[in-house]
C-alpha cells in the first residue's frame, strides 16, 4: 500500500513538469487567436524584405538600398536571423507564418519563465506572474524580432539569477545563448549590462574566502559573453549597431515604442508598479543591494521607454523569485517515489498531447481564417495611384515606409531611424506634424520630391493644400497624395540623389 502511494506521489510530482508547457500552450493559442493584432507595425514589412534579400543573395546588407535619401550609406542589420526566420515563414505560409512564429516565441518565453520560477515558488504563483507579465507586455507583442529574442532574454537572465542564487559562477554553456541573442535582436546589450549587478549578488552572499575567486570567474564569464555577442556576420560592429539607436536623443520621444511611460490614464504598468510598492511595504520584503539595483534599473528602463516594459514584466519576477520563495516556503518534496518510470510516461505523454492539440488547433483555425496586416499601415490604393503616375521620389509618412519597401518603391524615410539620424527625422516630423511648417517646402525642394504620401488625419496634407505648386490628387481614410503642378513638376531629374542627402 505504501509503495503504491509513493508511486502515485512520484507521478503527480513529475506531472508538475507539464505546468510550464501547459501555460506556454495557452499563451500560444491566445496569441494565435489574436493573430491579426500582431500585424500592426509597418516595420514588419521591411524586416521581412531584408530577410528575403539575405536568403536570395546569401549575403548580409552593409549599406542601405531601400531609400533614395540614404542610398549607399553604411547600415547593418542587427536582427538578421529574426528577419530570415520571418521571411522564410512568410514565403511559406503568407502572414500566417510570422503570426505563428511570434506566437511560438511568446509561448516559449512563458514556458521558460514559469519553469524558472517554479524552482523557487509554488506553481500557482509562477503561473500568476506569467499572466501578469503577458498583460504588461501585450501592447508590444508584434511580429518583429524583439519577440523572437524574448525567450532567449528570459532564459539568459533566469539562468544567471539561478547561478547567483547558488552563489556560483554561470556555466560556460550559457554563452551560445548570448551569441543567439546577438543574432536575433540588438537588445542583447541588456543581457551584457545585467551580468555586472547579478554577479555582485552572487559575490555578496558567497563565503568570504572565495569571494575574489568567484568574482574573477564572473569577470571571465562577462568577457566570454562580450566575445560571444560578436559571433555574428558583422563581428564587433554588431555592438555599435545595437547602440546606435540610443544616440537618437530627442527623436526617441517621438517614436511610440521609445516614448516614456504615460501615466495620464491608468495602465496595467502603473498598476504593477503600485502593486509592487504596496507588496514590499505590506510584507516587509527585504532585498540585497544588488537585487534592489536590478529592480530599480528595470523600472527606470520601463519608465524611460515603453518598449522596455516587457523586460520589466518578465525579469523583475526572476529577480524576486528567491526572496519570495523564502517568504512563502514550498512544501518539502517527498523522498518517496523510487519508481519514476510511470512519472516519465505521464510527462512524455502529456507533452505529446499538448503539442498535438496545438498543431491541430492551428490547422483548424488557419483553415477558416486568413491573417491580414492592419489597413492603417497599408495604403494599397494610394500606392497603386503613385505607381500609375510613375512617381519616383515620394515624400512618405514615417509609418508608410515599410509598406513602400515591400512594394519595391524607394522611400524618403522608414522605421530604421538609426540610419537617417536624429536631425533628419526630427526635421521630417516637425515639417509634417505642423510644428515647423516652413520646413516642409524646404525638404520637398531639397530632395526634389515629385509626390507626397502622408497620413490622412495628419497636419501635413492640410499644409500642402495651401502650398503653391502642389495639388491634392487622391485621398481616402488612410492616405493623401499631393503632386507637383505646373513648371515645377518636371523641373528636376527624377533619378538624381540630392548632393547633400548623406549629410
Backbone torsions as a table, in degrees:
resi	resn	phi	psi	omega
1	UNK	NA	-43.9	-178.9
2	UNK	-66.4	-37.4	178.2
3	UNK	-65.8	-39.4	178.3
4	UNK	-63.6	-41.5	179.9
5	UNK	-66.5	-42.7	179.3
6	UNK	-62.0	-39.0	179.4
7	UNK	-64.8	-40.0	179.4
8	UNK	-65.9	-37.3	177.0
9	UNK	-63.9	-39.7	178.8
10	UNK	-63.3	-41.2	178.6
11	UNK	-62.0	-45.7	-179.4
12	UNK	-63.9	-40.8	-179.3
13	UNK	-64.0	-45.1	179.4
14	UNK	-67.1	-33.9	-179.3
15	UNK	-66.0	-20.2	176.8
16	UNK	-62.6	-21.2	177.2
17	UNK	-63.4	-16.9	178.7
18	UNK	-79.5	-14.1	-176.8
19	UNK	-57.9	-51.5	178.6
20	UNK	-57.7	-39.1	-179.7
21	UNK	-66.9	-39.3	178.4
22	UNK	-65.0	-43.4	179.2
23	UNK	-64.9	-41.9	177.7
24	UNK	-62.7	-40.6	178.4
25	UNK	-64.0	-39.1	177.3
26	UNK	-63.0	-41.7	177.8
27	UNK	-64.1	-40.1	179.4
28	UNK	-60.9	-48.3	-178.4
29	UNK	-65.8	-36.3	179.5
30	UNK	-61.8	-49.0	-177.4
31	UNK	-77.7	-22.9	172.2
32	UNK	-66.4	-43.1	179.2
33	UNK	-64.4	-35.2	178.8
34	UNK	-95.4	26.9	-172.0
35	UNK	-54.7	-35.6	-178.6
36	UNK	-64.6	-27.8	179.3
37	UNK	-72.3	-14.7	177.1
38	UNK	-79.9	-11.1	-176.7
39	UNK	-109.2	64.8	-177.1
40	UNK	-124.5	-0.5	-176.4
41	UNK	-118.0	121.8	-175.7
42	UNK	-66.4	-13.6	175.8
43	UNK	-61.4	-25.1	178.3
44	UNK	-58.7	-32.4	-179.8
45	UNK	-62.7	-52.5	-176.7
46	UNK	-75.1	-25.0	174.5
47	UNK	-61.9	-44.8	179.5
48	UNK	-68.0	-38.7	-179.2
49	UNK	-63.1	-42.3	179.1
50	UNK	-67.3	-41.6	177.5
51	UNK	-59.5	-40.1	178.5
52	UNK	-67.6	-37.0	177.0
53	UNK	-61.8	-42.0	179.1
54	UNK	-62.5	-42.9	179.0
55	UNK	-65.2	-40.0	-177.2
56	UNK	-71.1	-39.0	-172.9
57	UNK	-100.0	-8.2	-177.0
58	UNK	50.8	43.3	-178.5
59	UNK	-149.0	169.6	179.8
60	UNK	-110.0	137.8	178.2
61	UNK	-69.4	137.3	176.8
62	UNK	-123.7	-11.6	176.2
63	UNK	-136.4	165.2	178.7
64	UNK	-83.8	136.0	174.9
65	UNK	-136.7	21.9	179.4
66	UNK	-113.5	-11.9	178.9
67	UNK	-116.1	161.3	172.9
68	UNK	-101.3	-6.9	178.7
69	UNK	-91.8	-21.0	179.8
70	UNK	-131.5	23.0	-177.7
71	UNK	-57.7	126.6	179.6
72	UNK	87.9	-6.4	179.3
73	UNK	-72.7	148.0	-180.0
74	UNK	-60.8	134.1	176.7
75	UNK	-161.6	135.1	177.4
76	UNK	-123.5	156.4	-179.6
77	UNK	-102.1	107.4	-179.8
78	UNK	-81.3	-0.1	179.3
79	UNK	-122.4	32.4	-169.9
80	UNK	-59.7	-38.6	-176.7
81	UNK	-68.2	-40.9	175.6
82	UNK	-63.2	-40.7	-179.6
83	UNK	-64.0	-39.4	177.2
84	UNK	-64.8	-42.2	179.2
85	UNK	-62.8	-43.9	178.6
86	UNK	-65.4	-42.5	-178.5
87	UNK	-64.0	-43.3	179.9
88	UNK	-63.5	-45.2	-179.5
89	UNK	-65.8	-37.0	179.3
90	UNK	-68.0	-38.3	178.9
91	UNK	-66.3	-30.8	-177.3
92	UNK	-83.7	-43.3	-170.9
93	UNK	-129.5	16.2	-178.8
94	UNK	68.2	-151.6	-177.7
95	UNK	-67.8	-17.2	176.1
96	UNK	-62.8	-31.3	-179.2
97	UNK	-61.4	-57.1	177.7
98	UNK	-61.1	-34.3	178.5
99	UNK	-63.8	-48.9	-179.4
100	UNK	-63.8	-41.4	179.4
101	UNK	-61.2	-42.8	179.1
102	UNK	-65.5	-44.5	-179.9
103	UNK	-63.3	-38.6	177.7
104	UNK	-64.4	-41.6	179.7
105	UNK	-62.5	-43.4	177.7
106	UNK	-62.9	-42.6	179.6
107	UNK	-60.7	-43.8	178.3
108	UNK	-62.6	-42.9	180.0
109	UNK	-61.5	-43.6	-179.0
110	UNK	-67.6	-42.2	179.9
111	UNK	-62.9	-44.7	178.0
112	UNK	-63.5	-41.0	-179.9
113	UNK	-59.2	-49.6	180.0
114	UNK	-66.0	-41.0	179.5
115	UNK	-59.6	-44.2	-179.4
116	UNK	-68.6	-39.4	179.4
117	UNK	-67.8	-35.8	-177.9
118	UNK	-62.2	-19.9	177.6
119	UNK	-68.9	-18.9	-176.5
120	UNK	-118.6	-33.5	-174.4
121	UNK	-127.7	167.0	-179.3
122	UNK	-65.1	151.1	-176.9
123	UNK	-56.9	-43.5	-179.7
124	UNK	-59.2	-39.3	178.4
125	UNK	-68.4	-37.9	178.0
126	UNK	-62.5	-41.7	178.9
127	UNK	-65.7	-38.9	178.5
128	UNK	-62.7	-43.5	177.1
129	UNK	-61.3	-38.0	179.2
130	UNK	-64.5	-41.4	178.9
131	UNK	-65.2	-40.0	178.5
132	UNK	-66.6	-39.1	178.9
133	UNK	-62.6	-41.9	178.1
134	UNK	-65.5	-39.7	179.3
135	UNK	-61.1	-42.9	-179.5
136	UNK	-70.3	-29.2	-172.9
137	UNK	-95.0	-9.5	-167.9
138	UNK	-59.8	-29.2	-178.7
139	UNK	-67.9	-20.4	-175.6
140	UNK	-115.0	12.6	175.4
141	UNK	-84.7	100.8	-175.7
142	UNK	-135.3	161.1	178.8
143	UNK	-76.6	72.9	-178.1
144	UNK	-142.5	163.4	-171.9
145	UNK	-57.8	-31.8	-175.8
146	UNK	-61.8	-26.5	179.0
147	UNK	-76.7	-35.9	176.8
148	UNK	-65.6	-26.8	178.0
149	UNK	-86.1	-10.0	-175.7
150	UNK	-58.7	-48.1	179.2
151	UNK	-62.5	-32.1	177.8
152	UNK	-67.4	-42.0	178.2
153	UNK	-60.6	-46.2	-179.0
154	UNK	-63.2	-44.3	-179.6
155	UNK	-65.2	-43.5	-177.9
156	UNK	-60.5	-54.6	-176.7
157	UNK	-68.1	-39.8	-179.8
158	UNK	-62.6	-41.1	-179.7
159	UNK	-73.5	-33.2	174.1
160	UNK	-65.3	-42.3	178.1
161	UNK	-65.0	-37.0	177.9
162	UNK	-62.9	-39.5	176.7
163	UNK	-64.7	-42.0	178.8
164	UNK	-64.1	-39.3	178.9
165	UNK	-64.0	-30.3	177.6
166	UNK	-85.1	-2.1	-178.3
167	UNK	59.2	43.7	179.9
168	UNK	-136.2	172.2	176.8
169	UNK	-86.4	150.8	179.0
170	UNK	-69.0	155.3	179.8
171	UNK	-72.3	145.6	175.5
172	UNK	-64.1	-17.9	179.6
173	UNK	-68.0	-10.3	177.6
174	UNK	-79.1	-18.5	-174.5
175	UNK	-60.6	-36.3	175.0
176	UNK	-59.1	-27.5	175.6
177	UNK	-62.1	-42.8	178.7
178	UNK	-64.7	-40.9	178.4
179	UNK	-61.7	-41.9	178.3
180	UNK	-63.5	-44.6	-179.7
181	UNK	-60.2	-43.3	-178.1
182	UNK	-64.6	-26.7	177.6
183	UNK	-86.1	-20.0	-178.4
184	UNK	-87.7	-39.3	-172.7
185	UNK	-164.4	148.2	-179.1
186	UNK	-68.2	-8.9	179.0
187	UNK	-67.7	-1.8	179.8
188	UNK	-60.4	-20.9	179.5
189	UNK	-62.2	-27.6	174.9
190	UNK	-63.6	-43.0	178.5
191	UNK	-60.3	-38.2	176.9
192	UNK	-67.6	-41.3	-177.0
193	UNK	-66.0	-30.0	-175.6
194	UNK	-82.0	-11.0	-180.0
195	UNK	-60.5	-41.9	-177.4
196	UNK	-58.6	-60.8	-178.4
197	UNK	-63.6	-33.1	178.2
198	UNK	-67.9	-37.4	177.7
199	UNK	-63.6	-36.6	178.8
200	UNK	-64.5	-33.4	176.2
201	UNK	-63.2	-41.0	179.2
202	UNK	-67.8	-44.4	-175.7
203	UNK	-69.4	-38.5	-176.6
204	UNK	-60.0	-35.7	-175.3
205	UNK	-100.3	4.2	177.8
206	UNK	-79.8	162.7	176.1
207	UNK	-63.7	144.2	-173.8
208	UNK	-57.4	-36.4	-176.3
209	UNK	-69.0	-18.2	-176.6
210	UNK	-117.3	9.6	-177.5
211	UNK	-65.1	-44.4	-178.1
212	UNK	-63.8	-44.8	-179.8
213	UNK	-63.4	-40.5	179.2
214	UNK	-66.6	-40.3	178.5
215	UNK	-61.3	-42.7	-179.4
216	UNK	-65.8	-34.4	176.5
217	UNK	-65.9	-38.4	176.5
218	UNK	-67.3	-38.1	177.7
219	UNK	-61.6	-45.1	178.6
220	UNK	-63.5	-38.4	177.5
221	UNK	-64.2	-41.4	178.1
222	UNK	-60.4	-41.2	176.9
223	UNK	-64.4	-40.7	177.6
224	UNK	-63.1	-38.6	178.5
225	UNK	-65.9	-38.6	177.6
226	UNK	-63.1	-42.8	177.4
227	UNK	-65.3	-41.6	179.9
228	UNK	-61.8	-35.5	-179.9
229	UNK	-67.1	-17.5	178.0
230	UNK	-93.2	2.0	178.8
231	UNK	-82.1	64.3	178.6
232	UNK	-132.7	168.5	177.5
233	UNK	-59.2	-20.3	-178.6
234	UNK	-99.0	-5.0	179.8
235	UNK	62.1	-137.3	-176.2
236	UNK	-65.9	-19.6	179.2
237	UNK	-64.8	-19.1	176.5
238	UNK	-60.1	-39.2	178.3
239	UNK	-62.4	-44.0	179.5
240	UNK	-66.0	-41.6	-179.8
241	UNK	-63.7	-39.3	179.9
242	UNK	-68.4	-30.8	-177.3
243	UNK	-85.3	-17.1	-175.6
244	UNK	-59.8	-36.4	-176.5
245	UNK	-62.2	-28.1	-177.9
246	UNK	-78.1	-6.0	-179.1
247	UNK	-97.1	13.4	-175.4
248	UNK	-85.8	-2.4	172.1
249	UNK	55.0	-125.1	-174.6
250	UNK	-59.1	-28.9	-177.2
251	UNK	-60.3	-32.6	-177.5
252	UNK	-60.3	-26.4	-178.9
253	UNK	-77.6	-8.0	-179.1
254	UNK	-103.3	-18.8	178.5
255	UNK	-90.6	124.6	-168.0
256	UNK	-50.5	-51.3	-173.8
257	UNK	-68.9	-17.4	178.4
258	UNK	-100.7	1.7	178.4
259	UNK	-70.6	155.0	173.2
260	UNK	-71.5	156.8	178.4
261	UNK	-60.8	140.7	-177.7
262	UNK	-111.1	118.9	-179.2
263	UNK	-103.3	20.7	178.2
264	UNK	-63.2	-33.8	173.5
265	UNK	-124.2	154.2	-175.9
266	UNK	-70.1	130.7	-180.0
267	UNK	-125.2	167.6	178.1
268	UNK	-64.3	-32.7	178.2
269	UNK	-65.9	-43.1	176.8
270	UNK	-60.9	-41.9	178.3
271	UNK	-63.0	-38.8	179.6
272	UNK	-65.6	-41.8	178.6
273	UNK	-62.9	-47.1	179.9
274	UNK	-63.4	-40.2	178.6
275	UNK	-63.5	-40.4	178.7
276	UNK	-63.2	-43.7	178.9
277	UNK	-65.0	-45.3	-178.9
278	UNK	-62.6	-42.7	-179.5
279	UNK	-63.4	-42.2	-180.0
280	UNK	-60.3	-41.4	178.8
281	UNK	-71.7	-44.5	-173.5
282	UNK	-67.7	-42.4	-176.9
283	UNK	-94.8	-2.5	-179.3
284	UNK	62.4	45.0	-177.2
285	UNK	-66.2	123.4	-179.6
286	UNK	-109.4	125.8	-177.7
287	UNK	-124.5	154.5	174.6
288	UNK	-73.9	162.9	-179.6
289	UNK	-59.3	-44.4	178.8
290	UNK	-62.0	-38.7	178.5
291	UNK	-67.1	-38.2	176.9
292	UNK	-61.8	-43.8	179.0
293	UNK	-61.4	-43.5	179.9
294	UNK	-60.0	-44.7	-178.9
295	UNK	-66.8	-41.7	178.9
296	UNK	-64.9	-39.8	179.6
297	UNK	-64.7	-45.8	179.6
298	UNK	-66.3	-35.7	177.2
299	UNK	-67.7	-44.5	177.9
300	UNK	-59.7	-43.1	179.6
301	UNK	-60.8	-42.3	-179.6
302	UNK	-69.0	-34.8	177.5
303	UNK	-70.2	-32.5	-176.9
304	UNK	-79.5	-40.3	-178.1
305	UNK	-134.8	127.3	-179.2
306	UNK	-58.2	-33.8	-176.4
307	UNK	-66.7	-15.9	-179.7
308	UNK	-87.3	0.2	-178.1
309	UNK	-65.5	-35.8	179.7
310	UNK	-68.0	-30.3	174.0
311	UNK	-65.5	-42.2	175.6
312	UNK	-59.7	-45.6	-174.2
313	UNK	-64.9	-39.4	-176.1
314	UNK	-91.4	-28.0	-173.0
315	UNK	-93.5	-33.9	179.0
316	UNK	-58.8	-45.4	176.6
317	UNK	-59.9	-33.9	177.6
318	UNK	-67.1	-35.2	176.6
319	UNK	-68.3	-35.9	-177.1
320	UNK	-87.4	-6.6	-170.8
321	UNK	-57.3	-50.0	-176.7
322	UNK	-66.3	-48.4	176.6
323	UNK	-58.2	-38.2	178.0
324	UNK	-68.3	-37.4	177.3
325	UNK	-62.8	-35.9	177.3
326	UNK	-73.3	-30.6	179.6
327	UNK	-75.8	-35.5	178.6
328	UNK	-121.8	80.7	-175.3
329	UNK	-58.2	142.3	176.6
330	UNK	-81.1	157.3	174.2
331	UNK	-64.2	138.9	-178.9
332	UNK	-62.8	134.3	179.8
333	UNK	-66.2	145.2	179.3
334	UNK	-71.9	137.2	176.2
335	UNK	-77.6	-18.3	-179.4
336	UNK	-72.1	173.2	177.2
337	UNK	108.7	45.7	-178.1
338	UNK	-64.7	-33.1	-178.3
339	UNK	-90.7	96.5	-176.4
340	UNK	-93.8	-5.9	-176.6
341	UNK	-61.7	-45.0	177.1
342	UNK	-59.2	-37.3	179.6
343	UNK	-63.2	-41.3	178.5
344	UNK	-64.3	-37.7	177.5
345	UNK	-62.3	-41.4	178.5
346	UNK	-61.1	-44.6	-178.6
347	UNK	-64.1	-49.7	-177.7
348	UNK	-64.5	-45.7	-179.2
349	UNK	-63.4	-42.7	179.0
350	UNK	-63.2	-42.3	179.4
351	UNK	-62.3	-44.1	179.3
352	UNK	-62.9	-39.4	179.3
353	UNK	-65.6	-40.4	179.7
354	UNK	-65.4	-45.0	179.1
355	UNK	-63.6	-42.7	179.7
356	UNK	-64.0	-41.1	178.8
357	UNK	-64.7	-39.7	178.0
358	UNK	-64.4	-42.7	179.0
359	UNK	-64.9	-43.1	179.4
360	UNK	-63.5	-43.7	179.4
361	UNK	-62.1	-40.4	178.9
362	UNK	-62.9	-45.9	-179.6
363	UNK	-62.3	-44.4	-179.7
364	UNK	-65.2	-41.9	-177.7
365	UNK	-68.4	-42.3	179.6
366	UNK	-68.6	-19.7	179.6
367	UNK	-67.6	-24.7	-178.6
368	UNK	-127.9	8.2	179.7
369	UNK	-131.1	134.8	176.7
370	UNK	-115.7	118.6	-179.8
371	UNK	-73.3	142.1	-178.9
372	UNK	-141.7	146.7	178.5
373	UNK	-72.8	146.0	-179.2
374	UNK	-59.1	136.4	-173.7
375	UNK	-67.2	-26.0	-178.0
376	UNK	-65.9	-17.7	179.3
377	UNK	-102.4	-2.6	-174.5
378	UNK	-126.4	86.7	179.0
379	UNK	-77.5	68.0	-172.0
380	UNK	-60.2	-53.5	-176.0
381	UNK	-62.6	-41.4	-179.4
382	UNK	-63.9	-42.2	179.9
383	UNK	-67.9	-33.1	174.7
384	UNK	-59.6	-42.1	178.5
385	UNK	-63.0	-44.1	180.0
386	UNK	-63.0	-38.6	178.0
387	UNK	-67.2	-37.6	177.1
388	UNK	-62.9	-35.5	179.6
389	UNK	-84.3	-4.3	-179.9
390	UNK	58.1	40.4	176.4
391	UNK	-65.6	135.9	-175.0
392	UNK	-107.4	-38.3	-175.9
393	UNK	-121.5	95.6	-171.9
394	UNK	-102.4	125.4	175.3
395	UNK	-86.9	97.5	-170.6
396	UNK	-104.2	153.3	173.8
397	UNK	-63.0	150.3	-177.7
398	UNK	-54.7	-44.4	-176.3
399	UNK	-77.3	-8.9	177.2
400	UNK	-92.7	-6.7	-175.7
401	UNK	-60.6	-43.7	-179.0
402	UNK	-60.9	-42.7	-179.3
403	UNK	-67.2	-40.0	177.9
404	UNK	-62.0	-40.5	177.5
405	UNK	-61.1	-39.2	178.6
406	UNK	-65.3	-22.7	177.7
407	UNK	-95.9	10.4	179.5
408	UNK	61.4	36.5	177.6
409	UNK	-109.8	123.3	178.4
410	UNK	-57.7	138.7	-173.8
411	UNK	-108.1	159.6	171.7
412	UNK	-81.1	-42.2	-179.2
413	UNK	-154.5	154.8	174.9
414	UNK	-150.9	-168.2	-172.7
415	UNK	-70.8	-4.5	178.4
416	UNK	-83.2	67.6	-173.5
417	UNK	-59.2	-32.6	-179.3
418	UNK	-65.3	-23.8	177.4
419	UNK	-71.9	-42.1	-173.1
420	UNK	-84.1	-28.2	179.0
421	UNK	90.6	159.7	-174.3
422	UNK	-62.8	-50.2	-174.3
423	UNK	-63.0	-44.9	-178.4
424	UNK	-58.3	-51.3	-176.5
425	UNK	-72.0	-35.0	177.2
426	UNK	-63.7	-41.9	176.5
427	UNK	-61.4	-40.3	179.1
428	UNK	-61.4	-49.0	-179.0
429	UNK	-64.9	-41.6	179.8
430	UNK	-62.7	-36.9	-178.7
431	UNK	-72.2	-42.4	-173.9
432	UNK	-87.5	-20.1	179.6
433	UNK	-95.4	3.2	174.2
434	UNK	83.4	6.6	-179.9
435	UNK	-75.5	-36.4	174.0
436	UNK	-137.7	74.1	-174.8
437	UNK	-60.4	-21.2	179.7
438	UNK	-67.5	-17.2	177.7
439	UNK	-72.2	-26.4	-172.9
440	UNK	-61.5	-54.0	179.3
441	UNK	-61.7	-32.9	178.7
442	UNK	-64.2	-44.0	178.7
443	UNK	-65.2	-40.0	-179.4
444	UNK	-63.4	-38.4	179.3
445	UNK	-78.2	-40.4	-177.0
446	UNK	-61.8	-38.6	-178.7
447	UNK	-102.2	13.7	172.9
448	UNK	50.4	52.5	-177.3
449	UNK	-75.4	136.2	176.5
450	UNK	-109.3	-10.3	176.9
451	UNK	-157.6	151.5	177.7
452	UNK	-120.2	149.3	177.6
453	UNK	-136.1	96.9	-174.0
454	UNK	-120.8	163.6	-178.9
455	UNK	-67.8	137.8	-172.5
456	UNK	-60.5	-40.6	-174.6
457	UNK	-97.2	17.4	177.6
458	UNK	-93.1	161.4	179.6
459	UNK	-67.2	-24.9	-175.4
460	UNK	-51.7	-51.4	179.7
461	UNK	-59.7	-36.2	178.4
462	UNK	-66.4	-36.2	176.4
463	UNK	-65.1	-42.5	180.0
464	UNK	-66.1	-30.8	177.9
465	UNK	-59.8	-29.4	-178.3
466	UNK	-98.0	0.1	-174.4
467	UNK	-91.3	126.6	-179.3
468	UNK	-65.0	136.3	178.6
469	UNK	92.3	4.7	179.5
470	UNK	-129.7	143.8	-176.1
471	UNK	-136.3	134.5	175.4
472	UNK	-78.1	125.2	-179.3
473	UNK	-117.1	-12.4	-178.9
474	UNK	-157.3	143.9	174.0
475	UNK	-157.5	145.6	171.3
476	UNK	-145.0	-164.5	-177.7
477	UNK	-73.0	-11.1	-175.8
478	UNK	-106.9	-47.8	-170.9
479	UNK	-140.7	160.0	177.0
480	UNK	-129.5	138.3	178.5
481	UNK	-114.7	132.0	169.4
482	UNK	-121.2	147.2	176.3
483	UNK	-131.1	158.2	176.2
484	UNK	-68.8	150.4	179.2
485	UNK	-124.6	164.3	173.9
486	UNK	64.0	-146.7	-174.6
487	UNK	-66.5	-24.6	-177.1
488	UNK	-70.8	-22.2	-172.9
489	UNK	-62.0	-36.2	-177.6
490	UNK	-113.2	21.3	-173.9
491	UNK	-78.3	-9.4	-175.1
492	UNK	-132.1	141.1	174.9
493	UNK	-62.4	129.9	-171.9
494	UNK	-69.8	-32.7	-172.1
495	UNK	-91.5	-5.5	-174.2
496	UNK	-78.7	134.8	175.4
497	UNK	-89.8	133.2	-179.2
498	UNK	-56.3	142.6	-172.8
499	UNK	-63.4	-27.5	-179.6
500	UNK	-105.9	25.6	-178.3
501	UNK	-66.7	-22.0	-175.7
502	UNK	-100.5	8.8	179.6
503	UNK	-77.3	NA	NA
